[in-house]
Amino acid sequence: YYKQSHSSPLDIGQTFSELYKEWAWSSGRDQFPEELFEEDYPPDIYLKYKVAEYFEDLTPDSISGIEPEEHRSELESLQKIRPHSIVTTNYDPLIELLFPDYEPIVGQSILRSSHASFGELFKIHGCSSEPGSIVITRDDYDEFVEKKKYLSAKLLTYFAEHPLLFIGYSATDPNIRAILSDIDEILSAGGDLVPNIYLMQWD
């Protein structure tokens, strides 16, 4: 069905959203909290609820619950970096375990937040703690694109004043590329590279 009906991976979430809604309102109703049928939720909430549930179940309660042990030592080393702020597209709450003193700012609430001097965690694609915030469907990405200029402006002060390090990310996500394009347009001069941006890639 996917290969016949869609041309982009971004449309997979849209298709799943429709199918999960059909399932939720038929044989799968007992798989969702009753409130999702009583309130005025958008049709994609059923897919997002299940995605959030998956990541919440997957994430351990503490770093000590992470296996194998060498992963724990790597995460403990990461904690020692103490970045000024963190920007992530991950839905899961693992980063909150690593940096418990940082304030999570989820999804569109970034646009309404006032910057702290240190310790903000921007979850720009939403978080499993707030299923409705998750960016996963074509409509979500389209809405993100409409508002990305505001997000880029919010993040610009961080990118201008602090080194930016990408860890475990190839920067191929279209939303990330769009934000970087905005930053490049503002900060680079005469086609030069934007200073202080680094990409750590797995060899």
TORDRENFI-62195 format. One line per 2 residues: their letters; for each residue x, y, z of N, C-alpha, C. Coordinates in steps of 0.1 Angstrom, whole numbers, plus 5000, padded with zeros to 4 digits. Example, Ala and Ser with C-alpha at 12.3 -4.5 7.8 and 13.67 -1.06 7.14 Angstrom:
2
AS	5132/4943/5078/5123/4955/5078/5132/4967/5078 | 5128/4978/5071/5137/4989/5071/5129/5000/5079
//
This chain:
203
YY	5008/4988/5000/5000/5000/5000/5009/5012/5000 | 5019/5012/5008/5028/5024/5009/5035/5027/4996
KQ	5041/5017/4990/5048/5019/4977/5039/5024/4966 | 5026/5020/4966/5017/5024/4956/5012/5038/4958
SH	5011/5042/4970/5003/5055/4973/5012/5066/4977 | 5025/5064/4980/5033/5075/4985/5047/5075/4978
SS	5053/5087/4978/5066/5088/4971/5077/5093/4981 | 5073/5096/4993/5083/5101/5003/5082/5094/5016
PL	5093/5092/5023/5092/5085/5036/5084/5094/5046 | 5084/5107/5044/5076/5116/5053/5061/5112/5053
DI	5057/5105/5043/5042/5102/5042/5039/5089/5049 | 5049/5081/5054/5047/5069/5061/5039/5072/5074
GQ	5043/5083/5081/5036/5086/5093/5021/5090/5091 | 5019/5097/5079/5005/5101/5076/4997/5089/5073
TF	5002/5079/5066/4995/5067/5063/4992/5059/5076 | 5002/5057/5085/5000/5051/5097/4990/5058/5106
SE	4990/5071/5106/4981/5079/5114/4966/5075/5110 | 4964/5074/5097/4950/5071/5093/4946/5057/5097
LY	4956/5047/5096/4953/5033/5099/4951/5032/5114 | 4959/5039/5122/4958/5038/5137/4945/5044/5141
KE	4940/5054/5135/4927/5060/5138/4916/5050/5136 | 4917/5043/5124/4906/5033/5121/4907/5022/5131
WA	4919/5017/5135/4920/5007/5144/4915/5011/5158 | 4918/5023/5162/4914/5028/5175/4899/5029/5177
WS	4893/5032/5166/4878/5034/5167/4871/5021/5163 | 4878/5010/5162/4872/4997/5160/4877/4987/5170
SG	4885/4977/5165/4889/4966/5174/4900/4970/5184 | 4907/4981/5182/4918/4985/5190/4914/4995/5201
RD	4902/4998/5203/4898/5008/5213/4903/5005/5227 | 4904/4993/5231/4908/4990/5245/4924/4992/5246
QF	4931/4995/5235/4945/4998/5236/4948/5013/5239 | 4938/5021/5241/4940/5035/5242/4932/5040/5254
PE	4936/5050/5261/4928/5056/5272/4915/5062/5267 | 4905/5061/5275/4892/5065/5271/4891/5080/5268
EL	4900/5088/5275/4900/5102/5272/4903/5106/5258 | 4910/5098/5251/4913/5101/5237/4901/5100/5228
FE	4890/5094/5233/4878/5093/5225/4868/5104/5230 | 4870/5110/5241/4861/5119/5247/4864/5134/5244
ED	4877/5137/5243/4881/5150/5240/4882/5153/5225 | 4885/5165/5222/4886/5169/5208/4900/5168/5203
YP	4905/5155/5202/4919/5153/5198/4920/5152/5182 | 4931/5156/5176/4933/5154/5162/4934/5139/5158
PD	4931/5135/5146/4931/5121/5142/4944/5114/5144 | 4955/5121/5144/4968/5115/5145/4972/5111/5159
IY	4964/5115/5169/4967/5113/5183/4969/5098/5187 | 4963/5089/5179/4963/5075/5182/4977/5069/5179
LK	4982/5073/5167/4996/5069/5163/5006/5075/5173 | 5004/5088/5176/5014/5094/5185/5014/5089/5199
YK	5002/5085/5204/5001/5079/5217/5009/5066/5217 | 5008/5057/5207/5015/5045/5206/5030/5047/5205
VA	5034/5056/5197/5048/5060/5196/5054/5064/5209 | 5046/5073/5216/5050/5078/5229/5051/5066/5239
EY	5041/5057/5239/5041/5046/5248/5053/5037/5246 | 5056/5035/5233/5068/5026/5230/5081/5032/5236
FE	5083/5045/5234/5095/5051/5238/5096/5052/5254 | 5084/5054/5260/5084/5055/5275/5087/5041/5280
DL	5082/5030/5274/5085/5017/5279/5100/5013/5276 | 5105/5018/5265/5119/5015/5261/5129/5022/5270
TP	5126/5033/5276/5136/5041/5283/5137/5036/5298 | 5149/5033/5302/5151/5028/5316/5147/5040/5326
DS	5145/5036/5339/5142/5046/5349/5155/5053/5354 | 5166/5047/5352/5179/5054/5356/5190/5049/5346
IS	5201/5056/5347/5213/5052/5339/5218/5038/5343 | 5216/5034/5355/5221/5021/5360/5213/5010/5353
GI	5202/5013/5347/5194/5003/5340/5198/5001/5326 | 5208/5008/5321/5212/5007/5307/5222/4996/5305
EP	5219/4987/5296/5228/4976/5292/5233/4978/5278 | 5245/4973/5274/5256/4968/5283/5263/4979/5290
EE	5272/4975/5299/5278/4984/5308/5287/4995/5301 | 5293/4991/5290/5301/5001/5283/5293/5013/5278
HR	5280/5011/5275/5271/5022/5272/5269/5031/5283 | 5268/5026/5295/5267/5034/5307/5279/5044/5309
SE	5291/5038/5307/5303/5046/5309/5304/5057/5298 | 5299/5054/5286/5299/5064/5276/5289/5075/5279
LE	5278/5072/5284/5268/5082/5288/5273/5090/5300 | 5280/5084/5309/5285/5091/5320/5296/5101/5315
SL	5303/5098/5305/5313/5107/5299/5306/5118/5292 | 5295/5115/5286/5287/5126/5279/5282/5136/5290
QK	5278/5131/5301/5273/5140/5312/5283/5150/5316 | 5296/5147/5315/5306/5156/5319/5308/5168/5310
IR	5302/5168/5298/5304/5179/5289/5297/5191/5294 | 5286/5190/5300/5278/5201/5306/5276/5212/5295
PH	5269/5208/5284/5266/5218/5274/5258/5230/5279 | 5259/5241/5272/5251/5253/5275/5236/5250/5274
SI	5233/5244/5262/5219/5240/5260/5220/5228/5250 | 5209/5221/5250/5208/5209/5241/5196/5210/5232
VT	5198/5207/5219/5187/5206/5210/5186/5192/5204 | 5174/5186/5205/5173/5172/5200/5160/5170/5193
TN	5160/5161/5184/5148/5156/5177/5143/5143/5183 | 5150/5138/5193/5145/5125/5199/5132/5127/5207
YD	5124/5117/5206/5111/5117/5214/5113/5112/5228 | 5123/5103/5230/5124/5096/5242/5130/5105/5253
PL	5128/5101/5266/5132/5109/5278/5146/5105/5283 | 5154/5098/5275/5167/5094/5280/5176/5107/5283
IE	5175/5117/5275/5184/5129/5276/5181/5136/5290 | 5168/5135/5294/5164/5140/5307/5171/5133/5318
LL	5173/5120/5317/5180/5112/5327/5195/5116/5328 | 5201/5119/5316/5215/5123/5316/5217/5137/5322
FP	5207/5146/5319/5208/5160/5323/5196/5164/5331 | 5194/5159/5343/5182/5161/5351/5180/5176/5355
DY	5190/5184/5355/5189/5198/5359/5185/5207/5348 | 5184/5202/5336/5181/5210/5324/5166/5210/5323
EP	5161/5222/5318/5146/5223/5317/5142/5219/5303 | 5133/5209/5302/5128/5205/5289/5118/5215/5283
IV	5120/5219/5271/5111/5228/5264/5107/5220/5251 | 5094/5216/5251/5089/5207/5241/5081/5213/5230
GQ	5085/5209/5218/5077/5213/5206/5075/5228/5204 | 5063/5232/5201/5060/5246/5198/5061/5255/5211
SI	5062/5249/5223/5064/5258/5234/5077/5265/5234 | 5086/5260/5225/5099/5267/5223/5096/5282/5219
LR	5086/5284/5211/5084/5297/5205/5079/5307/5216 | 5073/5301/5227/5068/5310/5238/5077/5311/5250
SS	5088/5304/5250/5097/5303/5261/5106/5315/5261 | 5110/5319/5273/5120/5330/5274/5133/5323/5278
HA	5144/5327/5271/5157/5320/5273/5162/5321/5287 | 5167/5310/5292/5174/5310/5305/5189/5312/5301
SF	5197/5315/5311/5211/5317/5309/5218/5304/5307 | 5213/5293/5311/5220/5280/5310/5210/5269/5312
GE	5212/5257/5306/5205/5245/5310/5191/5243/5304 | 5190/5246/5291/5177/5243/5284/5178/5231/5275
LF	5168/5223/5274/5167/5212/5266/5156/5213/5256 | 5159/5216/5244/5149/5219/5234/5146/5206/5226
KI	5134/5201/5228/5129/5189/5221/5121/5193/5209 | 5127/5196/5198/5120/5203/5187/5110/5194/5179
HG	5112/5181/5181/5102/5172/5174/5092/5166/5184 | 5091/5172/5196/5082/5167/5206/5088/5157/5215
CS	5080/5152/5224/5085/5143/5235/5074/5133/5238 | 5079/5121/5242/5069/5110/5245/5061/5114/5257
SE	5065/5123/5265/5058/5127/5277/5045/5135/5273 | 5045/5141/5261/5034/5148/5255/5031/5143/5241
PG	5024/5132/5240/5022/5125/5227/5017/5135/5216 | 5009/5144/5219/5004/5153/5209/5015/5162/5202
SI	5026/5164/5209/5037/5172/5204/5046/5165/5194 | 5044/5152/5192/5053/5145/5184/5052/5149/5169
VI	5063/5151/5163/5064/5155/5148/5067/5142/5141 | 5057/5136/5134/5059/5123/5127/5051/5122/5114
TR	5041/5130/5112/5033/5129/5100/5037/5140/5090 | 5032/5139/5078/5035/5149/5068/5029/5162/5072
DD	5017/5162/5078/5011/5175/5083/5020/5181/5094 | 5026/5173/5102/5034/5178/5113/5046/5185/5107
YD	5052/5179/5097/5064/5185/5091/5061/5198/5083 | 5049/5198/5077/5045/5210/5070/5043/5221/5080
EF	5037/5218/5091/5035/5229/5101/5048/5233/5107 | 5057/5224/5109/5071/5228/5113/5077/5237/5104
VE	5076/5235/5091/5082/5243/5081/5077/5257/5082 | 5064/5258/5084/5057/5271/5085/5063/5280/5096
KK	5066/5273/5107/5071/5280/5119/5086/5280/5121 | 5093/5274/5112/5107/5272/5115/5115/5284/5116
KY	5111/5295/5109/5118/5308/5109/5118/5313/5123 | 5107/5311/5130/5107/5316/5144/5116/5308/5153
LS	5116/5295/5150/5124/5286/5158/5139/5289/5155 | 5143/5291/5143/5156/5295/5139/5161/5307/5146
AK	5152/5317/5146/5155/5330/5153/5157/5328/5168 | 5149/5319/5174/5151/5316/5188/5164/5310/5191
LL	5168/5301/5182/5181/5293/5185/5193/5301/5180 | 5191/5311/5172/5202/5318/5166/5212/5324/5176
TY	5207/5329/5187/5216/5335/5198/5225/5324/5203 | 5220/5312/5205/5229/5301/5209/5239/5298/5199
FA	5235/5296/5187/5245/5293/5176/5255/5303/5174 | 5251/5316/5176/5261/5327/5174/5271/5328/5185
EH	5267/5324/5197/5276/5327/5209/5283/5314/5214 | 5279/5303/5210/5284/5290/5215/5287/5280/5204
PL	5298/5272/5206/5300/5261/5196/5288/5252/5195 | 5285/5247/5184/5274/5238/5181/5280/5224/5177
LF	5277/5214/5185/5282/5201/5182/5271/5191/5179 | 5271/5185/5167/5261/5175/5164/5267/5161/5168
IG	5259/5154/5176/5264/5141/5181/5254/5130/5176 | 5259/5120/5169/5251/5109/5165/5240/5113/5155
YS	5242/5123/5147/5232/5128/5138/5238/5133/5125 | 5232/5128/5114/5238/5131/5101/5233/5144/5095
AT	5224/5150/5102/5218/5163/5097/5211/5161/5084 | 5205/5149/5082/5198/5147/5069/5183/5150/5071
DP	5178/5151/5083/5164/5154/5086/5161/5167/5079 | 5150/5168/5071/5147/5180/5064/5145/5192/5073
NI	5139/5190/5085/5137/5201/5094/5151/5207/5100 | 5160/5198/5103/5173/5202/5108/5180/5209/5096
RA	5179/5204/5084/5186/5210/5073/5180/5224/5071 | 5167/5226/5072/5161/5239/5070/5166/5249/5080
IL	5167/5245/5093/5171/5254/5104/5186/5258/5101 | 5194/5248/5097/5208/5251/5095/5210/5260/5083
SD	5201/5259/5073/5201/5268/5062/5198/5282/5066 | 5188/5284/5075/5185/5297/5081/5197/5303/5088
ID	5204/5294/5096/5215/5299/5104/5226/5303/5094 | 5229/5295/5084/5239/5298/5074/5236/5311/5067
EI	5224/5313/5064/5220/5326/5057/5223/5338/5065 | 5221/5337/5078/5223/5349/5087/5237/5350/5091
LS	5244/5339/5095/5257/5340/5101/5269/5340/5091 | 5268/5333/5080/5279/5332/5071/5280/5345/5062
AG	5292/5348/5059/5295/5360/5051/5302/5356/5038 | 5297/5360/5027/5304/5357/5014/5306/5343/5011
GD	5297/5334/5015/5298/5320/5012/5307/5312/5021 | 5312/5319/5032/5321/5312/5041/5313/5302/5050
LV	5320/5293/5056/5313/5283/5065/5309/5290/5077 | 5298/5286/5083/5294/5291/5096/5304/5287/5107
PN	5310/5296/5114/5320/5292/5124/5314/5284/5136 | 5322/5276/5142/5319/5269/5155/5308/5259/5154
IY	5306/5253/5142/5297/5242/5141/5305/5229/5137 | 5303/5219/5145/5310/5207/5144/5301/5195/5143
LM	5305/5184/5135/5297/5173/5133/5305/5160/5137 | 5300/5153/5147/5307/5141/5151/5300/5129/5144
QW	5307/5121/5136/5301/5110/5129/5308/5097/5133 | 5300/5087/5133/5305/5073/5136/5314/5068/5125
D	5325/5063/5128/5334/5058/5118/5332/5043/5117
//
